[in-house]
Amino acid sequence: MTAEDTPITCPFDYSEAMEFDPALEELMRRDSPARIRLPYGAADAWLITGFDAVKQVTTDNRLSRAGIIGHDYPRMTPEPIVSPESVNVMDPPLSNRVRRLASQAFTQQHVEEMRPRIVRLADRLLDDMERQGAPADLVHHLSDPLPRHTILDLLGVEGEDWQRIQEAVQRLLVVGAGNKEAAAQAKVDLTAYFGTLVEQRRVTPGPDLISAMAAAREGKERLDDRELAVMALMLALSGQDTATCQISDIVYLLLTRPELMKELRRRPDSLTDVLHELLRCIPFRKGVGIPRVALEDLELGGARIRKGDYVHVSYLAANRDPERYPDPDTIDFDRPSAPHMTFGWGGHRCIAVPLAMAELEVAIGRLLERFPGLRLAVPEKELEWDTKTIRRFPLELPVAW
């Protein structure tokens, strides 16, 4: 192995506010994909960073997510977060059936019907924050509870179970090597819990997402109980993980970049477009997600990928590709519309994007409308950032108004 072929060790543990990971930035500047070594897993992986190349990886049937199952693939966490039965590690055409059925619960129409419930939850939380008075921790009052309450409420989980579900989800996200057994047990417990819930909804359906997915049909096709349980677990995990840190990260940027807040307040009707530009720029997670494995030799971005090689993509890097987004590090609310990769791409793009966007629109919209004088209650440098999980977010966000 030559020095050029030696894999680059990438802990991807950078946690400095919303600054872009300098190690990832350096990898983006390379002329061809790099081989990297992640904290866990028995093999190296190729890292793909350019927008078009990432798009190719996510749509090329020669690169398989299903092929990683049963292998000690390169990853960020000691225990793989994803369940082997999850749609996130299925390949088309098998995944198409599950996605088509499950996505029937997340049409724009269905999400608009859910929006009043999200607004009520947000207003209840903001009422509590207002009653407590300033200074108040926005993570505690809004960012943490709103996504958790929303997805668990919409899944039909009883309120008395919310805390233990949240604790189990948190154990899955921790990156420390000593967490492997706890994470594995958390995955077993969550799958069993949602399996029981699915059985109950088959008998007694309600106005919840599990019932809606159970009722979804495509001809004679429907989701079986195991598929429903794993889908519910995936939604509970991603519904809390992504939205929780994004609410805090977005508010942090607006409060520390006064020109952004001023521009948004000047044109509140453009909130959705503003959120998409912020989502493009925010490094909401550390490192990479789920890899793919090459089923045959292929050329990719100037690199020769061999059959059996693992390939990781960086959506964070793709979102800052200067060939797609001129001056990519600048947050520009007038940037011409160009879909970003924060929610993934291709056959594994998040099926619940309409719900995630509704949550963000409600959270940011109601917060700014109700608290026009919102500001940080401590100096920016005093904020502490998460260092234990794969996410990027402030542990606390003290605000005043």
DRENVEX-117843 format. One line per field, with one value per residue: residue number from 1; residue in one letter; x, y, z of N, C-alpha, C in turn. Coordinates in steps of 0.2 Angstrom, whole numbers, plus 5000, padded with zeros to 4 digits. Example, Ala and Ser with C-alpha at 12.3 -4.5 7.8 and 13.67 -1.06 7.14 Angstrom:
pos: [1 2]
code: [A S]
n_u: [5066 5064]
n_v: [4972 4989]
n_w: [5039 5035]
ca_u: [5062 5068]
ca_v: [4978 4995]
ca_w: [5039 5036]
c_u: [5066 5064]
c_v: [4984 5000]
c_w: [5039 5039]
This chain:
pos: [1 2 3 4 5 6 7 8 9 10 11 12 13 14 15 16 17 18 19 20 21 22 23 24 25 26 27 28 29 30 31 32 33 34 35 36 37 38 39 40 41 42 43 44 45 46 47 48 49 50 51 52 53 54 55 56 57 58 59 60 61 62 63 64 65 66 67 68 69 70 71 72 73 74 75 76 77 78 79 80 81 82 83 84 85 86 87 88 89 90 91 92 93 94 95 96 97 98 99 100 101 102 103 104 105 106 107 108 109 110 111 112 113 114 115 116 117 118 119 120 121 122 123 124 125 126 127 128 129 130 131 132 133 134 135 136 137 138 139 140 141 142 143 144 145 146 147 148 149 150 151 152 153 154 155 156 157 158 159 160 161 162 163 164 165 166 167 168 169 170 171 172 173 174 175 176 177 178 179 180 181 182 183 184 185 186 187 188 189 190 191 192 193 194 195 196 197 198 199 200 201 202 203 204 205 206 207 208 209 210 211 212 213 214 215 216 217 218 219 220 221 222 223 224 225 226 227 228 229 230 231 232 233 234 235 236 237 238 239 240 241 242 243 244 245 246 247 248 249 250 251 252 253 254 255 256 257 258 259 260 261 262 263 264 265 266 267 268 269 270 271 272 273 274 275 276 277 278 279 280 281 282 283 284 285 286 287 288 289 290 291 292 293 294 295 296 297 298 299 300 301 302 303 304 305 306 307 308 309 310 311 312 313 314 315 316 317 318 319 320 321 322 323 324 325 326 327 328 329 330 331 332 333 334 335 336 337 338 339 340 341 342 343 344 345 346 347 348 349 350 351 352 353 354 355 356 357 358 359 360 361 362 363 364 365 366 367 368 369 370 371 372 373 374 375 376 377 378 379 380 381 382 383 384 385 386 387 388 389 390 391 392 393 394 395 396 397 398 399 400 401]
code: [M T A E D T P I T C P F D Y S E A M E F D P A L E E L M R R D S P A R I R L P Y G A A D A W L I T G F D A V K Q V T T D N R L S R A G I I G H D Y P R M T P E P I V S P E S V N V M D P P L S N R V R R L A S Q A F T Q Q H V E E M R P R I V R L A D R L L D D M E R Q G A P A D L V H H L S D P L P R H T I L D L L G V E G E D W Q R I Q E A V Q R L L V V G A G N K E A A A Q A K V D L T A Y F G T L V E Q R R V T P G P D L I S A M A A A R E G K E R L D D R E L A V M A L M L A L S G Q D T A T C Q I S D I V Y L L L T R P E L M K E L R R R P D S L T D V L H E L L R C I P F R K G V G I P R V A L E D L E L G G A R I R K G D Y V H V S Y L A A N R D P E R Y P D P D T I D F D R P S A P H M T F G W G G H R C I A V P L A M A E L E V A I G R L L E R F P G L R L A V P E K E L E W D T K T I R R F P L E L P V A W]
n_u: [5004 5003 5009 4999 4988 4985 4973 4965 4963 4948 4940 4930 4925 4923 4916 4914 4903 4893 4903 4911 4917 4934 4942 4934 4932 4944 4945 4936 4942 4951 4957 4951 4941 4944 4951 4945 4946 4935 4929 4924 4921 4927 4934 4940 4934 4928 4926 4914 4911 4907 4893 4886 4893 4889 4876 4876 4880 4870 4860 4864 4863 4873 4879 4876 4866 4859 4869 4878 4873 4876 4889 4904 4904 4911 4908 4901 4897 4898 4888 4878 4866 4855 4842 4843 4832 4827 4820 4830 4841 4837 4837 4832 4822 4815 4814 4806 4793 4790 4793 4783 4771 4773 4774 4762 4756 4762 4759 4757 4745 4740 4750 4747 4734 4739 4746 4739 4739 4753 4755 4747 4755 4767 4763 4759 4771 4778 4770 4773 4787 4786 4779 4788 4798 4811 4829 4827 4830 4830 4832 4828 4814 4809 4816 4820 4808 4798 4800 4801 4788 4780 4782 4780 4768 4761 4763 4756 4760 4758 4758 4764 4775 4784 4796 4804 4806 4812 4824 4830 4831 4841 4852 4855 4862 4874 4892 4902 4914 4911 4897 4891 4884 4873 4867 4864 4854 4845 4840 4834 4824 4816 4811 4804 4794 4787 4783 4773 4764 4760 4753 4742 4737 4732 4721 4714 4713 4718 4719 4732 4750 4755 4743 4739 4749 4747 4735 4738 4737 4742 4736 4735 4745 4753 4760 4769 4768 4781 4788 4781 4784 4798 4798 4791 4800 4811 4806 4803 4816 4823 4814 4816 4829 4835 4826 4826 4840 4841 4831 4837 4849 4846 4839 4850 4859 4851 4851 4864 4868 4863 4860 4854 4842 4836 4833 4824 4814 4809 4803 4793 4784 4792 4797 4798 4807 4818 4822 4826 4837 4845 4845 4853 4866 4869 4879 4873 4876 4889 4902 4898 4884 4875 4884 4887 4890 4901 4895 4901 4915 4919 4919 4922 4920 4933 4940 4945 4934 4933 4925 4916 4921 4918 4908 4906 4895 4895 4883 4884 4895 4892 4881 4888 4895 4904 4901 4888 4882 4885 4897 4897 4898 4892 4877 4863 4848 4842 4846 4845 4833 4838 4837 4843 4853 4851 4841 4844 4845 4838 4834 4834 4830 4823 4807 4798 4799 4790 4783 4794 4798 4786 4786 4798 4794 4783 4789 4800 4792 4782 4789 4797 4786 4779 4789 4796 4807 4817 4833 4850 4854 4866 4884 4889 4901 4900 4892 4889 4893 4886 4896 4895 4887 4882 4877 4876 4874 4869 4870 4863 4853 4851 4839 4832 4820]
n_v: [4994 5011 5027 5036 5028 5025 5024 5038 5043 5047 5054 5062 5071 5084 5099 5112 5124 5130 5129 5123 5107 5106 5095 5088 5098 5099 5086 5088 5096 5088 5081 5069 5055 5051 5038 5032 5030 5026 5028 5015 4998 4986 4989 5000 5014 5022 5040 5051 5067 5077 5085 5080 5068 5062 5061 5052 5040 5038 5034 5023 5007 4998 5000 4995 4996 4986 4976 4978 4973 4961 4963 4970 4985 5001 5014 5027 5025 5013 5003 4998 5009 5008 4996 4979 4976 4988 5000 5009 5001 4994 4989 4996 4985 4982 4990 5000 4996 4996 5010 5016 5012 5016 5030 5035 5039 5051 5061 5078 5083 5075 5079 5092 5091 5086 5097 5107 5100 5100 5114 5116 5109 5116 5129 5126 5122 5134 5143 5138 5141 5155 5158 5154 5163 5174 5172 5158 5141 5136 5124 5115 5119 5120 5115 5101 5095 5097 5090 5077 5075 5078 5067 5056 5058 5058 5045 5038 5034 5032 5045 5042 5034 5041 5046 5035 5030 5040 5040 5028 5030 5040 5032 5025 5034 5038 5039 5033 5020 5011 5011 5001 4988 4993 5001 4991 4984 4994 4995 4983 4983 4994 4990 4979 4986 4994 4984 4978 4989 4990 4978 4981 4991 4985 4979 4988 5002 5019 5038 5039 5038 5025 5017 5023 5019 5006 5004 5007 5003 4995 4989 4972 4973 4976 4983 4972 4966 4966 4975 4987 4989 4991 5002 5012 5013 5018 5031 5036 5038 5046 5056 5063 5065 5072 5084 5089 5094 5103 5113 5120 5123 5132 5142 5147 5152 5162 5170 5174 5179 5193 5200 5190 5187 5199 5200 5189 5193 5203 5198 5187 5179 5171 5161 5146 5145 5151 5143 5131 5136 5138 5125 5119 5124 5121 5111 5099 5086 5075 5069 5054 5044 5030 5017 5011 4996 4991 4982 4978 4981 4998 5015 5030 5047 5049 5039 5022 5010 4995 4979 4975 4985 4998 5012 5029 5043 5061 5071 5083 5089 5089 5098 5110 5111 5120 5120 5118 5127 5143 5152 5144 5144 5155 5161 5163 5171 5174 5165 5156 5143 5127 5111 5103 5092 5088 5080 5068 5059 5052 5035 5033 5045 5054 5049 5056 5070 5081 5081 5084 5097 5104 5104 5112 5124 5127 5128 5138 5148 5151 5154 5166 5174 5175 5180 5193 5200 5192 5185 5180 5175 5173 5176 5171 5163 5156 5145 5128 5113 5098 5084 5070 5063 5059 5070 5088 5101 5114 5111 5118 5132 5147 5160 5176 5189]
n_w: [5000 4995 5001 4997 4996 5009 5022 5028 5045 5052 5064 5065 5075 5078 5086 5087 5089 5076 5066 5051 5050 5050 5045 5037 5027 5022 5016 5006 4997 4990 4974 4971 4977 4994 5004 5020 5037 5050 5067 5071 5065 5054 5042 5029 5020 5005 5003 4997 4991 4983 4975 4963 4962 4974 4972 4962 4969 4978 4969 4961 4957 4958 4970 4986 5000 5007 5006 5016 5028 5041 5042 5048 5046 5042 5053 5063 5076 5091 5091 5077 5072 5064 5061 5055 5047 5043 5032 5028 5025 5014 4997 4981 4970 4982 4993 4987 4988 5002 5005 4997 5003 5017 5015 5012 5024 5025 5016 5009 5012 5023 5032 5033 5040 5052 5057 5065 5078 5080 5081 5093 5102 5102 5106 5119 5125 5123 5131 5144 5145 5144 5156 5165 5164 5159 5162 5150 5146 5129 5123 5133 5134 5121 5109 5113 5118 5109 5095 5100 5108 5097 5087 5095 5100 5088 5084 5092 5105 5122 5134 5146 5143 5136 5141 5144 5131 5125 5132 5128 5114 5115 5120 5108 5100 5106 5105 5111 5115 5126 5126 5118 5122 5129 5119 5110 5117 5119 5106 5104 5114 5110 5097 5101 5109 5100 5092 5100 5100 5087 5085 5094 5087 5075 5079 5086 5078 5077 5077 5072 5067 5065 5064 5052 5043 5044 5038 5025 5008 4993 4980 4983 4992 5008 5023 5034 5051 5057 5048 5050 5064 5064 5055 5063 5074 5067 5063 5076 5080 5070 5070 5082 5083 5071 5070 5083 5085 5074 5077 5088 5082 5071 5078 5086 5076 5070 5082 5084 5072 5068 5057 5049 5057 5056 5042 5041 5049 5042 5031 5034 5027 5019 5026 5024 5013 5018 5029 5022 5016 5028 5032 5023 5025 5038 5049 5054 5060 5065 5055 5045 5038 5035 5026 5009 4999 4986 4973 4962 4952 4949 4942 4951 4953 4949 4956 4957 4962 4970 4969 4984 4991 5003 5003 5008 5009 5010 5015 5021 5015 5001 5001 5002 4990 4978 4965 4963 4972 4972 4980 4993 5007 5012 5019 5011 5009 4997 4988 4973 4970 4974 4977 4992 5002 5015 5020 5014 4999 4983 4983 4997 5003 5016 5021 5028 5026 5024 5036 5045 5040 5043 5057 5059 5054 5062 5074 5073 5068 5077 5088 5085 5082 5094 5103 5100 5104 5106 5112 5115 5131 5137 5135 5119 5118 5130 5128 5128 5118 5111 5113 5114 5106 5089 5084 5081 5091 5103 5120 5130 5127 5133 5133 5132 5133]
ca_u: [5000 5007 5006 4993 4983 4984 4967 4965 4959 4943 4936 4924 4922 4923 4910 4914 4897 4891 4908 4911 4923 4940 4945 4929 4933 4951 4944 4932 4947 4955 4955 4948 4939 4949 4950 4945 4946 4931 4930 4921 4921 4933 4936 4941 4929 4929 4922 4912 4909 4904 4886 4885 4895 4885 4869 4877 4881 4863 4855 4867 4861 4879 4881 4871 4865 4858 4875 4882 4870 4879 4896 4907 4905 4914 4903 4903 4895 4900 4883 4875 4860 4850 4840 4844 4825 4824 4820 4836 4846 4835 4839 4827 4815 4812 4813 4801 4786 4789 4792 4777 4766 4774 4774 4755 4755 4766 4757 4757 4738 4740 4754 4743 4729 4743 4749 4736 4742 4760 4754 4745 4760 4772 4761 4759 4778 4780 4767 4777 4793 4784 4777 4794 4801 4818 4831 4825 4834 4826 4833 4823 4807 4806 4820 4820 4802 4793 4800 4799 4781 4776 4782 4778 4760 4758 4764 4751 4763 4756 4763 4768 4780 4788 4803 4809 4807 4818 4831 4832 4834 4848 4857 4857 4865 4880 4897 4908 4914 4908 4890 4889 4879 4867 4864 4861 4848 4840 4837 4829 4818 4812 4808 4798 4789 4783 4779 4767 4760 4758 4748 4736 4733 4729 4715 4710 4716 4716 4721 4739 4754 4755 4737 4738 4753 4744 4729 4740 4737 4744 4733 4734 4751 4752 4766 4768 4769 4788 4790 4778 4787 4804 4797 4790 4807 4815 4802 4804 4823 4825 4810 4818 4836 4836 4822 4829 4846 4840 4828 4842 4855 4843 4839 4857 4861 4847 4852 4871 4869 4858 4857 4849 4836 4833 4830 4819 4808 4807 4799 4791 4781 4797 4800 4800 4813 4824 4823 4829 4844 4849 4847 4858 4872 4870 4882 4869 4878 4896 4904 4894 4879 4875 4888 4885 4895 4901 4893 4905 4920 4916 4923 4917 4924 4940 4943 4943 4930 4933 4919 4917 4923 4913 4907 4902 4894 4894 4878 4886 4900 4888 4878 4893 4899 4903 4899 4881 4880 4891 4899 4893 4898 4887 4870 4860 4841 4840 4849 4840 4831 4841 4836 4849 4854 4850 4836 4846 4844 4837 4829 4834 4828 4818 4800 4794 4801 4784 4782 4800 4797 4780 4789 4802 4790 4779 4793 4803 4787 4778 4794 4798 4780 4777 4794 4799 4813 4821 4840 4854 4854 4873 4888 4890 4907 4899 4887 4892 4890 4886 4902 4895 4883 4884 4874 4879 4869 4870 4867 4858 4852 4848 4837 4828 4815]
ca_v: [5000 5017 5032 5039 5023 5024 5028 5044 5042 5052 5053 5067 5073 5092 5101 5119 5128 5129 5129 5117 5102 5107 5089 5087 5103 5097 5081 5091 5100 5084 5080 5062 5053 5048 5032 5035 5025 5028 5025 5008 4994 4982 4990 5007 5016 5028 5046 5055 5073 5082 5085 5075 5061 5059 5059 5045 5035 5037 5031 5018 5000 4994 5002 4993 4997 4979 4972 4979 4969 4955 4964 4975 4990 5007 5018 5032 5022 5006 4998 5001 5012 5005 4989 4975 4976 4994 5002 5012 4997 4990 4992 4995 4987 4979 4996 5004 4994 4999 5017 5019 5011 5021 5037 5037 5043 5058 5066 5085 5084 5072 5083 5098 5089 5086 5104 5110 5097 5102 5121 5116 5107 5121 5134 5124 5123 5141 5145 5136 5145 5162 5158 5153 5169 5174 5168 5151 5137 5135 5117 5112 5121 5119 5110 5094 5092 5098 5085 5071 5075 5077 5061 5051 5059 5056 5037 5035 5032 5035 5050 5039 5030 5045 5047 5029 5029 5045 5038 5022 5033 5043 5027 5023 5039 5039 5037 5030 5012 5008 5011 4996 4984 4997 5003 4985 4982 4999 4993 4977 4985 4999 4986 4975 4990 4996 4978 4977 4994 4988 4973 4984 4996 4981 4977 4995 5008 5026 5043 5040 5036 5018 5015 5025 5015 4999 5004 5009 4998 4996 4983 4968 4974 4980 4982 4967 4969 4968 4981 4992 4990 4994 5009 5016 5014 5023 5037 5039 5040 5051 5062 5066 5066 5078 5090 5092 5098 5108 5119 5124 5126 5137 5148 5149 5156 5168 5175 5176 5183 5198 5202 5185 5188 5205 5198 5185 5196 5208 5194 5181 5174 5167 5156 5140 5145 5153 5137 5127 5138 5137 5118 5118 5126 5119 5105 5096 5080 5074 5063 5051 5040 5023 5017 5006 4992 4990 4975 4976 4986 5004 5021 5035 5053 5048 5033 5015 5007 4988 4975 4974 4991 5002 5019 5033 5050 5066 5076 5090 5092 5090 5104 5115 5110 5127 5119 5118 5132 5148 5155 5140 5145 5161 5160 5168 5169 5175 5160 5153 5137 5121 5106 5101 5084 5087 5075 5063 5059 5046 5030 5033 5051 5053 5049 5061 5077 5085 5082 5088 5104 5107 5105 5117 5130 5129 5129 5144 5153 5153 5157 5172 5178 5176 5183 5198 5203 5186 5186 5176 5177 5173 5177 5166 5159 5152 5140 5121 5109 5091 5080 5063 5059 5060 5076 5095 5106 5117 5107 5123 5139 5152 5165 5181 5193]
ca_w: [5000 4995 5006 4994 4997 5016 5024 5033 5051 5053 5070 5064 5082 5078 5089 5088 5087 5069 5061 5047 5052 5045 5042 5031 5022 5018 5011 5000 4992 4986 4967 4970 4984 4999 5008 5027 5043 5055 5074 5072 5059 5052 5035 5027 5016 5001 5005 4992 4994 4978 4975 4958 4964 4980 4969 4958 4974 4980 4964 4957 4959 4959 4976 4990 5007 5010 5006 5022 5034 5043 5041 5053 5042 5045 5055 5069 5083 5092 5089 5072 5074 5060 5062 5048 5043 5041 5025 5027 5022 5009 4990 4976 4971 4988 4997 4984 4991 5009 5005 4994 5008 5022 5013 5012 5030 5026 5011 5011 5014 5029 5037 5035 5045 5058 5059 5071 5084 5081 5084 5100 5107 5102 5110 5126 5127 5124 5137 5150 5145 5146 5163 5169 5163 5157 5156 5150 5141 5124 5122 5138 5133 5115 5105 5115 5119 5103 5091 5104 5109 5091 5084 5099 5100 5081 5083 5097 5111 5128 5137 5152 5140 5132 5144 5143 5124 5123 5135 5124 5108 5116 5120 5102 5097 5109 5101 5115 5114 5131 5125 5113 5125 5131 5113 5107 5121 5118 5100 5105 5118 5106 5092 5105 5111 5094 5089 5104 5098 5080 5087 5097 5082 5070 5082 5088 5075 5080 5073 5073 5061 5065 5061 5045 5039 5044 5034 5018 5003 4986 4977 4989 4997 5014 5028 5039 5058 5058 5044 5054 5070 5062 5053 5069 5077 5063 5064 5083 5081 5066 5071 5088 5082 5067 5072 5090 5085 5070 5080 5092 5078 5068 5083 5087 5070 5070 5087 5084 5066 5068 5050 5047 5060 5053 5036 5041 5052 5036 5026 5037 5022 5016 5031 5022 5009 5023 5033 5017 5015 5034 5033 5018 5028 5045 5049 5060 5062 5064 5050 5040 5041 5033 5020 5004 4997 4979 4971 4956 4951 4946 4943 4954 4955 4948 4959 4955 4967 4969 4972 4991 4995 5006 5000 5012 5006 5015 5013 5023 5010 4995 5002 5001 4984 4975 4958 4963 4976 4972 4987 4997 5014 5013 5020 5006 5008 4990 4983 4968 4973 4972 4982 4996 5003 5022 5021 5010 4991 4980 4986 5004 5006 5022 5019 5033 5025 5025 5044 5048 5038 5047 5064 5060 5052 5068 5080 5072 5066 5083 5093 5083 5082 5101 5107 5095 5107 5108 5112 5119 5138 5139 5129 5114 5120 5136 5126 5128 5113 5112 5111 5115 5101 5082 5082 5083 5094 5110 5126 5132 5124 5137 5130 5136 5128]
c_u: [5004 5005 5000 4987 4981 4978 4969 4961 4955 4939 4930 4921 4922 4916 4910 4908 4895 4897 4909 4918 4929 4943 4940 4931 4939 4949 4940 4937 4951 4952 4951 4946 4945 4947 4950 4944 4941 4932 4929 4921 4928 4937 4937 4935 4931 4924 4921 4909 4906 4897 4884 4887 4891 4878 4870 4877 4874 4858 4858 4866 4867 4882 4875 4871 4864 4864 4879 4879 4874 4887 4898 4909 4907 4908 4906 4901 4897 4895 4879 4868 4854 4849 4841 4837 4823 4825 4826 4842 4843 4837 4832 4828 4812 4810 4807 4794 4785 4789 4786 4771 4767 4773 4767 4753 4758 4765 4757 4750 4737 4744 4750 4737 4733 4745 4745 4738 4749 4759 4752 4751 4765 4770 4761 4766 4780 4777 4771 4783 4791 4782 4783 4798 4808 4823 4828 4829 4829 4826 4828 4816 4805 4810 4819 4813 4797 4794 4798 4792 4777 4776 4779 4770 4757 4758 4759 4754 4760 4761 4767 4774 4785 4795 4807 4810 4813 4824 4834 4835 4841 4853 4860 4862 4872 4886 4903 4908 4911 4900 4887 4883 4873 4863 4860 4854 4843 4836 4832 4823 4813 4808 4802 4793 4784 4780 4773 4762 4757 4752 4742 4733 4730 4722 4710 4714 4714 4719 4728 4743 4754 4749 4736 4743 4750 4739 4731 4740 4739 4742 4732 4740 4749 4759 4764 4770 4777 4790 4787 4782 4794 4803 4795 4796 4811 4812 4804 4812 4825 4820 4812 4825 4837 4833 4825 4835 4845 4836 4833 4847 4852 4842 4845 4860 4858 4849 4859 4873 4863 4855 4853 4842 4832 4829 4824 4813 4805 4802 4797 4787 4786 4801 4803 4807 4819 4826 4827 4836 4848 4850 4852 4865 4874 4873 4879 4871 4886 4897 4899 4889 4880 4879 4884 4891 4895 4899 4897 4910 4917 4920 4919 4922 4931 4944 4940 4940 4930 4927 4921 4919 4917 4913 4903 4901 4894 4889 4880 4890 4896 4884 4882 4897 4898 4901 4891 4878 4886 4891 4895 4893 4894 4880 4866 4852 4838 4843 4844 4839 4835 4841 4843 4848 4853 4846 4838 4844 4842 4832 4829 4833 4823 4811 4796 4796 4796 4783 4788 4799 4791 4782 4793 4799 4786 4784 4797 4798 4784 4783 4795 4792 4778 4783 4799 4806 4818 4829 4843 4854 4861 4877 4889 4895 4905 4894 4892 4889 4891 4893 4901 4891 4886 4881 4878 4873 4871 4867 4862 4858 4848 4846 4833 4824 4813]
c_v: [5006 5022 5036 5034 5022 5028 5033 5043 5048 5051 5057 5069 5081 5094 5108 5123 5126 5129 5123 5113 5103 5101 5087 5092 5101 5091 5083 5094 5095 5083 5074 5060 5050 5042 5034 5029 5029 5025 5018 5005 4991 4984 4998 5008 5022 5034 5050 5061 5078 5080 5079 5068 5058 5057 5053 5039 5033 5034 5026 5011 4996 4995 5000 4994 4990 4975 4973 4975 4963 4957 4970 4981 4996 5012 5023 5030 5015 5001 5001 5003 5009 4998 4985 4975 4982 4996 5006 5008 4992 4993 4991 4989 4986 4985 5000 5003 4997 5006 5020 5018 5016 5028 5040 5040 5050 5062 5073 5086 5081 5076 5089 5097 5088 5092 5107 5107 5099 5110 5121 5114 5112 5127 5132 5124 5130 5145 5144 5140 5152 5163 5158 5160 5169 5175 5161 5147 5134 5127 5113 5113 5120 5114 5103 5092 5092 5092 5078 5070 5074 5070 5055 5051 5056 5048 5034 5032 5036 5039 5047 5035 5034 5045 5041 5028 5034 5043 5032 5025 5036 5038 5025 5028 5041 5036 5033 5023 5009 5008 5005 4991 4987 4999 4997 4983 4987 4997 4988 4979 4990 4995 4982 4980 4992 4990 4977 4983 4993 4983 4976 4988 4991 4979 4983 5001 5014 5031 5044 5037 5029 5015 5017 5021 5008 4998 5005 5002 5000 4989 4978 4969 4978 4979 4977 4970 4971 4974 4987 4994 4994 5001 5014 5018 5019 5030 5040 5041 5046 5057 5066 5069 5072 5084 5093 5097 5104 5114 5123 5127 5132 5143 5151 5154 5162 5173 5177 5179 5188 5200 5196 5185 5194 5204 5194 5188 5201 5204 5187 5176 5169 5162 5149 5140 5147 5147 5132 5129 5137 5129 5116 5119 5123 5112 5101 5090 5080 5068 5061 5047 5033 5022 5012 5002 4991 4983 4973 4982 4992 5010 5027 5041 5053 5043 5027 5011 4999 4985 4974 4980 4995 5009 5023 5040 5055 5071 5083 5093 5093 5096 5110 5115 5117 5126 5120 5124 5138 5151 5151 5141 5151 5159 5165 5167 5171 5170 5157 5146 5131 5116 5104 5094 5083 5082 5069 5064 5052 5041 5029 5040 5050 5054 5054 5068 5082 5087 5086 5095 5107 5108 5111 5124 5132 5131 5136 5150 5156 5156 5164 5177 5180 5180 5188 5200 5197 5187 5181 5179 5177 5174 5171 5161 5154 5146 5133 5117 5102 5088 5072 5059 5061 5067 5083 5099 5108 5113 5112 5129 5144 5158 5170 5185 5199]
c_w: [5000 5000 5003 4995 5004 5018 5029 5039 5052 5059 5069 5071 5083 5081 5091 5085 5080 5064 5058 5049 5047 5042 5036 5025 5018 5014 5005 4995 4988 4979 4966 4977 4988 5002 5016 5031 5048 5061 5074 5065 5057 5046 5034 5023 5011 5004 4999 4994 4989 4977 4969 4959 4970 4977 4965 4963 4976 4975 4960 4960 4960 4966 4981 4997 5010 5010 5012 5028 5035 5043 5046 5049 5045 5047 5061 5076 5084 5090 5083 5074 5070 5061 5055 5044 5041 5034 5023 5024 5018 5002 4986 4973 4977 4992 4994 4987 4998 5009 5002 4999 5014 5021 5013 5018 5030 5019 5014 5014 5022 5034 5038 5040 5052 5061 5065 5078 5085 5084 5091 5105 5107 5107 5117 5129 5128 5129 5143 5150 5147 5153 5167 5169 5161 5162 5156 5144 5136 5122 5127 5136 5127 5110 5106 5115 5113 5098 5094 5105 5103 5088 5088 5100 5093 5080 5088 5103 5117 5132 5143 5149 5137 5135 5143 5135 5122 5126 5131 5117 5109 5117 5113 5098 5100 5105 5105 5115 5120 5131 5121 5116 5126 5124 5110 5111 5120 5111 5100 5109 5114 5101 5095 5107 5105 5091 5093 5102 5092 5081 5089 5091 5076 5073 5084 5085 5078 5075 5073 5067 5060 5062 5054 5041 5039 5039 5026 5014 4997 4983 4983 4994 5003 5018 5033 5046 5059 5054 5048 5060 5069 5059 5058 5073 5073 5063 5071 5084 5077 5068 5077 5086 5078 5069 5078 5089 5080 5072 5084 5087 5074 5072 5084 5082 5070 5076 5087 5077 5065 5061 5047 5050 5057 5047 5036 5044 5046 5032 5029 5032 5019 5020 5028 5018 5013 5027 5028 5017 5022 5034 5028 5021 5035 5045 5055 5063 5062 5059 5045 5043 5039 5026 5015 5002 4990 4977 4965 4956 4947 4946 4946 4956 4954 4951 4957 4961 4966 4972 4979 4995 4998 5004 5005 5008 5012 5012 5015 5018 5004 4996 5002 4995 4980 4968 4958 4967 4976 4979 4992 5004 5017 5014 5016 5005 5001 4985 4979 4971 4970 4978 4985 4998 5011 5024 5017 5003 4989 4984 4994 5007 5011 5019 5023 5032 5026 5032 5047 5046 5042 5054 5064 5058 5058 5073 5079 5071 5073 5088 5091 5083 5089 5105 5102 5098 5109 5107 5116 5126 5141 5134 5125 5116 5126 5134 5126 5122 5114 5109 5112 5110 5094 5080 5084 5085 5101 5115 5129 5128 5128 5133 5134 5130 5131]
